[in-house]
Every structure is written in structure tokens, then in C-alpha cells.
């Protein structure tokens, strides 16, 4: 059987499908691999930002996904949200970054 995205992880395929419940189950089972990348260096969070999946972005961030990772072209999840005009996701990322900053200070 040929998969649509052969270098995508199970988590990335679940993100692509938009199935939040499935994403949550995979995260519970394999959370240490939440920032695993595909052949382009993209993470599941980047893909969720590209596809405009707000709930999945929140879930990934709450589960420890990094917003700071860049793919092989130097794009982060934040940049993908901006490039694809996903303004609601940019607000989610901004809130997460503010929380991140508050915990460090």
C-alpha cells in the first residue's frame, strides 16, 4: 500500500487528516516524538499551521511541541502560519509565546 506522504510520521498523517481525537491518542502513546520531522524538516506543528488546524495546534503546543524549530528552508510553524494567513493560529502562537516568556522570567 502506497501512502500519500511516505516520509510523514503517524502523527503527521493524523494532523493532515484533521482528526483531533486521533492526534491526541498518538500524542499520549508517543509524546517523545512530537517534534519528529519529515524529509523537508517539517514537524507536525508546522503542518497543523499550514492546514489551519487550530485545535490541533493548541493540543500540540500543550503537549510540548516546539514552536522554535525550523525546517530545511528556515521556516518555523509561526512563519508557515503567517505565510498562509492563518491569523487565528498566529494568535494561538502569540499567546503560547507570551506564556513561555512568563514562565522564564
N, C-alpha and C positions, 0 to 999 in steps of 0.2 A: 504494500500500500504506500503510495507516494503522499507525503504531507504537503500542505500548501506552503509552509515555511520550515524547511528541513533543519535549519540551524536555530530555530526558536525552541526555548525550553517549554516544558509543560505549562509553567506559569505564564509565559508569554503567549502561548496559544489560548489560554483561558482569558487573558486580558483582551486579546484580539476578538474573542467571541463575545465579550461584554458581559459574561456571566459572573457577577459579583460573588455569588454563593460558592461557585467553583474556585474562584481566586482565593476566597477565604479558606476553603478546605485545603488547598495546596499550600498556602502560607503556613497553616497550622502544622502541616506534615513536613515541610521543607524550608522553614524560615531562614536557615543559614545561607541559603542560595538565592535570597531575594534580589540581590544585585548582580546575579549572573548575567553575562552578556551574550548576544548573538554574534554572527560573523561580521556585523557592522559596528560592534561595540555598544549596541543599544541595550538598555535594561528594560524590564517590564514597566517601570515608572515612565520611561521615555515613550514607550508605545502607548500607554494609557493617556499620556498628554497629547500625543499625536492624534489618537482616535477620539479625544474629547470625553473620556470616561471619568467623570468627577468622583463618583463613589469609589471607584477602583483606585484612583489617585489618593483619596483620603485613606483608604484601607492600607495601601502600600506604605504610605508615609507613617501611619500609626504603627505599622509592623516593622519599621526600621529601614525602609528603603532610603537610599541616599539621593538627595536632590542635587548633589555636587558632582556626581560622576559625569564625565564627558565621553562621547563616542569617538570613533576614529576620525571624525571630521571636526571635532571640537564642540559639538552640540550637547547641551545638557537637557534634562527634562524641561527646565524652565525656558530654555531657548526654543525648544520644539513647541511648547505651548504658545509662546509669543509669535513664532513664525506661522503657526496655524490659526492664529487669532482666537485661541481658547481662553477668553478673558476670565471666565469663571474659574478655570483651573489656575490661572495666574494668581487670582485672589486666594485660592487654597494654598498655593505655594508661598505667597507672601505671608499669610498667617502662620504657616509652618516655620518659615524662616524667622519671623518675629519671636515665636515660641522658642526656637533653637537659640536665639540670641539671649532671650531672657534667662534660660537655664544656664548659660555660660557666664553671664555677668553676676 
